[in-house]
């Protein structure tokens, strides 16, 4: 199993030890662009044309709710990929 597959599996199982950089990697792989916070905030916003923006605070550990948001993106992209075939 590749590192990418292992990372996706950790997201599907809502692992409690995911880091911000791992979620960032997944979102950017699916075409989201990261926008840095302003005024000293720790909340980063990821945007993709045609999709709702996702805001994730850069805290460790990442709370489950933010992992669930990324999981929804992964599932949506997998479904979209299946429909393309």
N, C-alpha and C positions, 0 to 999 in steps of 0.2 A: 504494500500500500504506500503510495507516494505521500510526501509531506503535505501536499495540498489536500489530498483525500483525508488525511488524518485531521487536518485543521477543520475541514468541513464537518467531519464526524463529531468533533468537539463542539461545534456550533449546533449541530442537530441535537446533541444530548444536553445542550445548555450547560456546558462545563463552567464551573465556578472559577477556574484559574486562567481564563482568557485575558490577554493583555490588549490594551488599546491598539498597539501597532498591528496585532493580528487581525482585529476587526477592520482596521484601516486598509490592510492589504486585501482583504476580501472585497470590501466595497469598491476600492479602486480597480480591482480586477474586473468588476462588473460595470465599470464605466462611470462611477461616481467620482466627483472632484471634491477634494477637501478644501474648505474655506476656514482660515484661521480666525480665532476669536478676536474681539476688539476689547479694549479697555481692561486688559488683565484677566479676562474670563478664561475658564478652562474648558468651555464647551465648544467643540468643533462641529461644524455643519458640513454634511456631505450632500451634494446636489447632483442630480442627473436629469437631463431634459425629459419631460413627460412623467417624472416620478416625484413623489412627495419627498421633501428634504428630510434627512435624518440627522439629529443632533445628539452627539455623544460626548459626555464629559471625559476629560483625560485624567481619570483617577484609577488607582489600582487598589483592589481588584474592580473589574467592571461589573456593575450591577446586572442582575439577570434580565431586567426589562430591556436593556440595550442589546444584550445578546439575542433576545427574542426578536427585536427589530431587524437585526442582521440576518437572523434565521429566515424571516419572512422574505427578505430580499433574495436569499439563496434559493428558497423554494420557488419564488416567482420566476427567477431566471431559469431554473431547471425546467419548470413547466413551459416557459416560453421556448426554450431550446427543443423540448419534445414536440411542441406544436409546429416547429419549423421543419422537422424531419418528415 
